[in-house]
């Protein structure tokens, strides 16, 4: 066997080993990894829904546009709550507003503005 043939065999062997390693390394995600990914997707969905629906609901009931929540709460599984502090209290705005999104309802489950319950849905 000549030197050129030996080098070609070594290169072909390296390619074959590379394909084998790539094929072996592609495994299905475990059940725990799938569950973790599903929880993250659920949390992101609730947060996105809250960022879309809650400011609109607060503006509808107070006439005041809200942008950034002063506080958020969540158990990262079933609900996501956003809380705002009002800025224009002297001109008829609100002092505090709270909006809760429930994953099981798929929408606003509770809206409280200045300790007055506007929306309260049972879960």
TATAZI-V986115 format. One record per residue. N is the residue number from 0. RES is the residue in one letter. OMEGA is omega in whole degrees, 0 to 359 (NA if undefined). Layout:
# TATAZI-V986115
n:N res:RES omega:OMEGA
n:N res:RES omega:OMEGA
This chain:
# TATAZI-V986115
n:0 res:X omega:182
n:1 res:X omega:181
n:2 res:X omega:180
n:3 res:X omega:179
n:4 res:X omega:178
n:5 res:X omega:180
n:6 res:X omega:179
n:7 res:X omega:179
n:8 res:X omega:179
n:9 res:X omega:179
n:10 res:X omega:179
n:11 res:X omega:177
n:12 res:X omega:179
n:13 res:X omega:178
n:14 res:X omega:180
n:15 res:X omega:179
n:16 res:X omega:178
n:17 res:X omega:178
n:18 res:X omega:179
n:19 res:X omega:179
n:20 res:X omega:179
n:21 res:X omega:180
n:22 res:X omega:181
n:23 res:X omega:185
n:24 res:X omega:179
n:25 res:X omega:180
n:26 res:X omega:175
n:27 res:X omega:176
n:28 res:X omega:180
n:29 res:X omega:180
n:30 res:X omega:179
n:31 res:X omega:179
n:32 res:X omega:178
n:33 res:X omega:179
n:34 res:X omega:179
n:35 res:X omega:179
n:36 res:X omega:179
n:37 res:X omega:178
n:38 res:X omega:180
n:39 res:X omega:178
n:40 res:X omega:179
n:41 res:X omega:180
n:42 res:X omega:179
n:43 res:X omega:179
n:44 res:X omega:178
n:45 res:X omega:181
n:46 res:X omega:179
n:47 res:X omega:179
n:48 res:X omega:179
n:49 res:X omega:180
n:50 res:X omega:179
n:51 res:X omega:189
n:52 res:X omega:187
n:53 res:X omega:178
n:54 res:X omega:178
n:55 res:X omega:180
n:56 res:X omega:179
n:57 res:X omega:180
n:58 res:X omega:180
n:59 res:X omega:184
n:60 res:X omega:181
n:61 res:X omega:185
n:62 res:X omega:182
n:63 res:X omega:180
n:64 res:X omega:176
n:65 res:X omega:183
n:66 res:X omega:185
n:67 res:X omega:180
n:68 res:X omega:177
n:69 res:X omega:184
n:70 res:X omega:173
n:71 res:X omega:177
n:72 res:X omega:176
n:73 res:X omega:170
n:74 res:X omega:178
n:75 res:X omega:180
n:76 res:X omega:187
n:77 res:X omega:182
n:78 res:X omega:176
n:79 res:X omega:182
n:80 res:X omega:175
n:81 res:X omega:180
n:82 res:X omega:179
n:83 res:X omega:171
n:84 res:X omega:182
n:85 res:X omega:181
n:86 res:X omega:186
n:87 res:X omega:183
n:88 res:X omega:183
n:89 res:X omega:182
n:90 res:X omega:175
n:91 res:X omega:178
n:92 res:X omega:182
n:93 res:X omega:176
n:94 res:X omega:180
n:95 res:X omega:175
n:96 res:X omega:180
n:97 res:X omega:181
n:98 res:X omega:181
n:99 res:X omega:175
n:100 res:X omega:178
n:101 res:X omega:180
n:102 res:X omega:182
n:103 res:X omega:178
n:104 res:X omega:181
n:105 res:X omega:180
n:106 res:X omega:182
n:107 res:X omega:178
n:108 res:X omega:181
n:109 res:X omega:175
n:110 res:X omega:181
n:111 res:X omega:178
n:112 res:X omega:182
n:113 res:X omega:178
n:114 res:X omega:177
n:115 res:X omega:182
n:116 res:X omega:180
n:117 res:X omega:179
n:118 res:X omega:176
n:119 res:X omega:179
n:120 res:X omega:178
n:121 res:X omega:182
n:122 res:X omega:NA
